[in-house]
Amino acid sequence: MSSPGASVPAGPPGGRRAMAVWSIGVAVYFVAVIFRTSLGVAGLDAADRFHVNASALSTFSILQLLVYAGMQIPVGLLVDRIGTRKVLTLGAVLFTAGQLGFALSPTYGTALASRALLGCGDAMTFISVLRLGAHWFPARRGPMIGQVAALFGMAGNLVSTIVIARLLHGIGWTATFAGSALAGIVALVLVSLLLKDHPDGSEPLPAPHAGSAFVRRQIAEAWREPGTRLGMWVHFTTQFPAQVFLLLWGMPFLVEAQGRSREAAGELLTLVVLTNMVVGLVYGQIIARRHTARAPLVLGTVAATAVLWAATLAYPGAQAPSWLLIVLCVVLGACGPASMIGFDFARPANPPQRQGTASGIVNMGGFVASMTTLLAVGLLLDSTGDDYRVAFASVFVLQALGVAQILRLRARTARRERERLVASRVEAVHVPV
């Protein structure tokens, strides 16, 4: 008979308390996404307000995503070291200040600085929510918890496409953005008063820390796992088509190239968001029940997205028919849930004390791709006289690169997962009872 110290520790409990605490983190992420995507419905207004062309307009989102992507690994390291509550608190302060600054910016330069600040705060939210879920819920709930968190993020996007858009054309730029910043203050109060990093009695072991040597080792060990790299390329390949569409170029494309009214364009953007929310729940259920469905879902989503984009851009005549645009938006709605599968490749490949770092690497992928495409579309629009067909063809280049990397890493990741499974079974056999 072994001593009590030899027993295997129980996993996180889940339950109502876990749901309540995790919901606070999700609420912060919800607000961050509202702020992140608010420019997507205000792109044309921003161009008029600051008197800028397409390239300069795309710089708003590019800078925001550049900061976001660049912060992913540092944020992952911070979450692993100091915990979720402190990181989310700092994030709420920064993205609220950025949204308020954007509301009051008198010039293009100050508006750019505000979006960069917003991007920095936004970068601290999603990884923190994933880590919070890992501390409060059993591992088997991981895929569904991740998809539900993303679903609430898309609900924030829905607020932008419906509420922010209407307020913008009703009460004006300053009142809309400054008023929305109040939601950030509410999120900050909730985190400060109610959020708890982990259940009582289940404090994680403190991560060893040795300055820059620890940082390099943490990143290197996470990167060495093929599951982490596969997760990054999955996120890279699947997220950016919808992200680019929702963050900035969807509204101008639908209004200027496809001749739709702002109201009709807003409805199509809303369709992307609603589809994302539905597909996220479906994908989460499928992966929770059948882990081998991850790669087929990813590759199927990428293929469908490429086919619908090609059909829309190559459609004869000046404008695509409404039914084709509707189908395109439905397929784009699957991109966000597919990108979440990247975290399901990285999660089992890394121990708990490295989850934040690994998630940061994965999350960086989609935002690097989005940033690259936002820049490419803006430059191509300016150089071709606003030819959206040429500009959006840049989507296929990044998709081809991403698919090649996914196929290269897929077998290697599956092999490592089988090795870990065998090792865990052997270890379980030898645990004394």
Solvent accessible surface area in square Angstrom, and as a share of the most:
residue,aa,sasa,rsa
1,M,218,0.97
2,S,37,0.24
3,S,71,0.46
4,P,123,0.78
5,G,77,0.74
6,A,38,0.29
7,S,77,0.50
8,V,105,0.60
9,P,115,0.72
10,A,100,0.78
11,G,54,0.52
12,P,37,0.23
13,P,91,0.57
14,G,9,0.09
15,G,50,0.48
16,R,224,0.82
17,R,137,0.50
18,A,0,0.00
19,M,82,0.36
20,A,56,0.43
21,V,1,0.00
22,W,6,0.02
23,S,50,0.32
24,I,21,0.11
25,G,0,0.00
26,V,6,0.03
27,A,33,0.25
28,V,0,0.00
29,Y,18,0.07
30,F,56,0.23
31,V,11,0.07
32,A,0,0.00
33,V,3,0.02
34,I,13,0.07
35,F,0,0.00
36,R,14,0.05
37,T,6,0.04
38,S,0,0.00
39,L,1,0.01
40,G,2,0.02
41,V,5,0.03
42,A,0,0.00
43,G,1,0.01
44,L,32,0.16
45,D,32,0.17
46,A,0,0.00
47,A,21,0.16
48,D,103,0.54
49,R,92,0.33
50,F,17,0.07
51,H,164,0.73
52,V,30,0.17
53,N,90,0.46
54,A,18,0.14
55,S,28,0.18
56,A,23,0.18
57,L,7,0.04
58,S,0,0.00
59,T,47,0.27
60,F,0,0.00
61,S,2,0.02
62,I,21,0.11
63,L,47,0.24
64,Q,4,0.02
65,L,1,0.01
66,L,92,0.46
67,V,35,0.20
68,Y,3,0.01
69,A,3,0.03
70,G,51,0.49
71,M,44,0.20
72,Q,0,0.00
73,I,33,0.17
74,P,58,0.37
75,V,0,0.00
76,G,0,0.00
77,L,22,0.11
78,L,61,0.30
79,V,2,0.01
80,D,14,0.07
81,R,139,0.51
82,I,69,0.35
83,G,16,0.15
84,T,1,0.01
85,R,94,0.34
86,K,123,0.52
87,V,1,0.01
88,L,0,0.00
89,T,39,0.23
90,L,82,0.41
91,G,0,0.00
92,A,0,0.00
93,V,68,0.39
94,L,34,0.17
95,F,0,0.00
96,T,17,0.10
97,A,45,0.35
98,G,0,0.00
99,Q,0,0.00
100,L,76,0.38
101,G,26,0.25
102,F,0,0.00
103,A,0,0.00
104,L,106,0.53
105,S,4,0.02
106,P,109,0.69
107,T,71,0.41
108,Y,58,0.22
109,G,47,0.45
110,T,63,0.37
111,A,0,0.00
112,L,32,0.16
113,A,64,0.49
114,S,11,0.07
115,R,0,0.00
116,A,22,0.17
117,L,66,0.33
118,L,0,0.00
119,G,0,0.00
120,C,26,0.15
121,G,0,0.00
122,D,0,0.00
123,A,0,0.00
124,M,6,0.03
125,T,0,0.00
126,F,7,0.03
127,I,0,0.00
128,S,0,0.00
129,V,1,0.00
130,L,20,0.10
131,R,17,0.06
132,L,0,0.00
133,G,4,0.04
134,A,49,0.38
135,H,32,0.14
136,W,5,0.02
137,F,5,0.02
138,P,21,0.13
139,A,87,0.67
140,R,184,0.67
141,R,86,0.31
142,G,12,0.12
143,P,13,0.08
144,M,33,0.15
145,I,13,0.06
146,G,2,0.02
147,Q,2,0.01
148,V,31,0.18
149,A,0,0.00
150,A,15,0.11
151,L,25,0.12
152,F,88,0.37
153,G,1,0.01
154,M,27,0.12
155,A,18,0.14
156,G,0,0.00
157,N,6,0.03
158,L,35,0.18
159,V,41,0.23
160,S,0,0.00
161,T,11,0.06
162,I,61,0.31
163,V,69,0.39
164,I,4,0.02
165,A,18,0.14
166,R,184,0.67
167,L,69,0.34
168,L,11,0.05
169,H,104,0.46
170,G,61,0.58
171,I,99,0.50
172,G,28,0.27
173,W,23,0.08
174,T,59,0.35
175,A,48,0.37
176,T,2,0.01
177,F,0,0.00
178,A,28,0.22
179,G,37,0.35
180,S,18,0.11
181,A,4,0.03
182,L,114,0.57
183,A,38,0.29
184,G,0,0.00
185,I,87,0.44
186,V,89,0.51
187,A,2,0.02
188,L,47,0.23
189,V,73,0.42
190,L,58,0.29
191,V,0,0.00
192,S,43,0.28
193,L,135,0.67
194,L,100,0.50
195,L,9,0.04
196,K,68,0.29
197,D,31,0.16
198,H,39,0.17
199,P,13,0.08
200,D,118,0.61
201,G,74,0.71
202,S,55,0.35
203,E,107,0.48
204,P,61,0.39
205,L,160,0.80
206,P,122,0.77
207,A,25,0.20
208,P,92,0.58
209,H,81,0.36
210,A,65,0.50
211,G,35,0.34
212,S,72,0.46
213,A,41,0.32
214,F,8,0.03
215,V,49,0.28
216,R,152,0.56
217,R,102,0.37
218,Q,12,0.06
219,I,50,0.25
220,A,43,0.33
221,E,54,0.24
222,A,0,0.00
223,W,107,0.38
224,R,149,0.55
225,E,23,0.10
226,P,3,0.02
227,G,1,0.01
228,T,0,0.00
229,R,36,0.13
230,L,2,0.01
231,G,0,0.00
232,M,20,0.09
233,W,41,0.14
234,V,1,0.01
235,H,4,0.02
236,F,18,0.08
237,T,0,0.00
238,T,2,0.01
239,Q,19,0.08
240,F,0,0.00
241,P,4,0.02
242,A,6,0.05
243,Q,21,0.09
244,V,2,0.01
245,F,1,0.00
246,L,12,0.06
247,L,4,0.02
248,L,0,0.00
249,W,4,0.02
250,G,0,0.00
251,M,11,0.05
252,P,3,0.02
253,F,2,0.01
254,L,0,0.00
255,V,36,0.21
256,E,98,0.44
257,A,25,0.20
258,Q,12,0.05
259,G,50,0.48
260,R,46,0.17
261,S,61,0.39
262,R,79,0.29
263,E,126,0.56
264,A,32,0.25
265,A,0,0.00
266,G,12,0.12
267,E,121,0.54
268,L,20,0.10
269,L,1,0.01
270,T,20,0.11
271,L,48,0.24
272,V,1,0.00
273,V,0,0.00
274,L,81,0.40
275,T,16,0.10
276,N,6,0.03
277,M,37,0.17
278,V,97,0.56
279,V,27,0.16
280,G,2,0.02
281,L,80,0.40
282,V,74,0.42
283,Y,25,0.10
284,G,0,0.00
285,Q,84,0.37
286,I,62,0.31
287,I,1,0.00
288,A,55,0.42
289,R,200,0.73
290,R,162,0.59
291,H,82,0.37
292,T,104,0.61
293,A,14,0.11
294,R,18,0.07
295,A,10,0.08
296,P,71,0.45
297,L,32,0.16
298,V,0,0.00
299,L,41,0.21
300,G,40,0.38
301,T,7,0.04
302,V,8,0.05
303,A,56,0.43
304,A,39,0.30
305,T,1,0.01
306,A,30,0.23
307,V,96,0.55
308,L,25,0.13
309,W,2,0.01
310,A,44,0.34
311,A,41,0.32
312,T,4,0.02
313,L,15,0.07
314,A,77,0.60
315,Y,75,0.28
316,P,106,0.66
317,G,53,0.51
318,A,88,0.68
319,Q,87,0.39
320,A,4,0.03
321,P,32,0.20
322,S,64,0.41
323,W,155,0.54
324,L,7,0.03
325,L,1,0.01
326,I,81,0.41
327,V,60,0.34
328,L,0,0.00
329,C,1,0.00
330,V,61,0.35
331,V,23,0.13
332,L,0,0.00
333,G,0,0.00
334,A,14,0.11
335,C,1,0.01
336,G,16,0.16
337,P,1,0.01
338,A,0,0.00
339,S,4,0.03
340,M,12,0.05
341,I,0,0.00
342,G,0,0.00
343,F,6,0.02
344,D,4,0.02
345,F,10,0.04
346,A,3,0.02
347,R,57,0.21
348,P,58,0.37
349,A,6,0.05
350,N,9,0.05
351,P,47,0.29
352,P,95,0.59
353,Q,88,0.39
354,R,25,0.09
355,Q,26,0.11
356,G,1,0.01
357,T,0,0.00
358,A,1,0.01
359,S,14,0.09
360,G,0,0.00
361,I,2,0.01
362,V,0,0.00
363,N,2,0.01
364,M,46,0.21
365,G,3,0.03
366,G,0,0.00
367,F,4,0.02
368,V,51,0.29
369,A,0,0.00
370,S,0,0.00
371,M,30,0.13
372,T,60,0.35
373,T,1,0.00
374,L,0,0.00
375,L,82,0.41
376,A,27,0.21
377,V,0,0.00
378,G,0,0.00
379,L,94,0.47
380,L,54,0.27
381,L,1,0.01
382,D,62,0.32
383,S,88,0.57
384,T,54,0.32
385,G,66,0.64
386,D,82,0.43
387,D,54,0.28
388,Y,12,0.05
389,R,98,0.36
390,V,67,0.39
391,A,0,0.00
392,F,2,0.01
393,A,41,0.31
394,S,14,0.09
395,V,2,0.01
396,F,63,0.26
397,V,104,0.60
398,L,19,0.09
399,Q,7,0.03
400,A,65,0.51
401,L,85,0.42
402,G,0,0.00
403,V,39,0.22
404,A,55,0.43
405,Q,39,0.17
406,I,2,0.01
407,L,98,0.49
408,R,119,0.43
409,L,0,0.00
410,R,96,0.35
411,A,66,0.51
412,R,87,0.32
413,T,2,0.01
414,A,39,0.30
415,R,116,0.42
416,R,81,0.30
417,E,33,0.15
418,R,143,0.52
419,E,94,0.42
420,R,70,0.26
421,L,90,0.45
422,V,87,0.50
423,A,60,0.47
424,S,57,0.37
425,R,152,0.55
426,V,79,0.45
427,E,118,0.53
428,A,68,0.53
429,V,120,0.69
430,H,139,0.62
431,V,45,0.26
432,P,78,0.49
433,V,149,0.86
